[in-house]
């Protein structure tokens, strides 16, 4: 069980991201939703959760707390796949440049 202040901090970070992105402030019962935050903090590290939250706000036009909580694992997998794809593409571009310069 994570510390109570970390649970509420995660919820507050989500609310702040909503406000910063220009969405209406979500109406969350923090005392009820702290248990979802506790589950996330038990399963993942705080930096992972924050980066997943940032990614969630970039890809979702209408982010919700429940959607975020339910899809953190998918978000993290998607972020990892996107990073691997970007690295692969950069490597292929470099090889193509080398090949063109040799010709």
Long-range contacts (C-beta under 8 A, 24 or more apart in sequence): 1-38, 1-42, 2-37, 2-38, 2-41, 2-42, 4-34, 6-37, 6-41, 6-46, 7-34, 7-35, 7-37, 7-38, 7-41, 8-34, 8-37, 10-37, 10-40, 10-41, 10-46, 10-49, 11-37, 11-65, 13-50, 13-53, 14-53, 14-65, 14-68, 17-53, 17-54, 17-57, 17-63, 18-63, 21-57, 21-63, 23-62, 23-63, 26-64, 26-65, 28-65, 33-65, 36-65, 36-66, 36-69, 37-69, 39-69, 40-69, 40-72, 43-72, 44-72, 44-76, 48-76, 51-79, 52-76, 52-79, 55-79
